């Protein structure tokens, strides 16, 4: 099954792990034809797949700068009704799990288990956003801050809903993407490096890991990733390499 999503722009914004980000975009494109595919980066490159448009930006020096770009600058480049935001550690994994109803919402992202107040959707690392919501993130009434997904889905959600924006309920969000609460195999896509061994297989994860120039997000869930790595036939050598990389980083 292959999807046709002409009203969705697939995009990623990064100054680090660019090779892995290109791979995430390419993998998503294997499942669907998008209205446009854009990579926003300061790194000069020419992807093998010429469907990926490189949009030059200033170097992003922090995660805070990333949030600021998504909230303030990204809408200028989106001409479709929706934008599918991805990062290097997340992408589409199942065309069969796409639901046309996802496009009925202004924001869909994996749910956050740490929140129990009903404002628990959703993670921005793999998220579907309407262009009209993205425009509102630049309104003077919007309280912009880092991280951008918390700004949208928690800080400003009551205001956004009061003017007609619609956030997906948790059940829909967990069909759309896996992060902390869903099985990646049951979702349209996923986010989180800790999900990668299960989502794409250990050999594919190891290939991505070796391409990374910034492994900062690896260390937060390092124990779980290491356990998955050790279970693989080549796991002990790979786990030893990862441990050495972490020691060197310190």
Buried (B, 14 or more C-beta within 10 A) or exposed (E): EEBEBEBBBBBBBBBBBBBBBBBBBBBBBEBBBBBBBBBBBEBEEEBEEEEBBBBEBEEBEEEEBBBBBBBBBBBEBBEBBBBBBBBBBBBBBBBEBBEEEBBEBBBBBBBBEEEEEEBBBBBBBBBBBBBBBBEBBBEEEBEBBBBBBBBBBBBBBEBBEEEEBBBBBBEBBBBBBBBBBBEBEEBBBBBBBBBBBBBBEBEBBBEBBEBBEEBEBBBEBBEEBBEBBEEBEEBEEBBEBBEEBBEEEE
